[in-house]
Amino acid sequence: MTLETTFFNHTFANPFMNASGVHCMTTTELVELEQSNAGAFITKSCTLNERAGNPEPRYFDVPLGSINSMGLPNRGFDYYLDYALNYEKQQTQPLFFSIAGMSAAENLEMLTMIEKSDFQGITELNLSCPNVPGKPQLAYDFEATEDLLQQVFARFTKPLGIKLPPYFDLAHFDQMAEILNQFPLTYVNSINSIGNGLYIDTQKEAVVIKPKEGFGGLGGEYVKPTALANVRAFYTRLKPEIKIIGTGGIRNGQDAFEHLLCGATMLQIGTELHKEGPKIFDRITKELEQIMTEKGYRTIDEFRGKLKTI
Ligand code: SIN
């Protein structure tokens, strides 16, 4: 029995990765992911220049998950590209490189630099950060998303995926899938956090994070049904060449199994990685293996996408 997963012409030992933003801001954290049992890993979404992000406290663990408004703190594009190029001198396994420019022009500038560089891995264009004051999540603007992707693919020829926010309406799944199917995307990553939730400390009668008067993206157990719906909706609407990375509410082997059943190929872990650290990859691979053994599956391909309806 094996968890091996083929994605972008490469076979990874298992489908598990960090979600961008968790345990991937510094090279120290990235090296810890390299040394962990994660099948693959991704860098923190970066901007052209280093950003301090939003004021603290900006991440808070809550009983059913997490709320955050980090505001894209990162060390800047060059820091992550240098790391990536160095990594590629020593490793053959593809690295995922996440970018989240503050504007279409900034995204295009970073993509042009990646295109011209020796980077051989997979780029993720994050169109869904809910935490930058004054900047709505681009992927909720369908026209702007289509326009950006047209400009992107006019100049970018390397493998590219996009990170999407959750959608909540079947008409929106249809519209977004119709746009995405026009492009040679390697993958769609569904979902980013559910934007702009509000968690309240009842005793203090106060919010728990400082930015945006306490509004922040929700992750963890809260978001799993929404994440599964988005994975399923895109798996059943996108052309088969566009793979799905399932992100949202993966805490254990059962959550992972459900994402795979909905059609995900790779799986990203955010909130639970933040809580447990990289050793989560040891636990969760064992739990998924145990479920597959109990069900008599030898490979993930035997059940991927095969969710039954009634
Ligand atoms: C953040 O830095 O605010 C989180 C990134 C994201 O949600 O895309």
Boltz pocket constraint, residues with backbone or C-beta under 6 A from the ligand:
constraints:
  - pocket:
      binder: B
      contacts: [[A, 20], [A, 21], [A, 45], [A, 68], [A, 69], [A, 70], [A, 71], [A, 72], [A, 73], [A, 126], [A, 128], [A, 129], [A, 130], [A, 131], [A, 132], [A, 192], [A, 193], [A, 217]]
      max_distance: 6.0
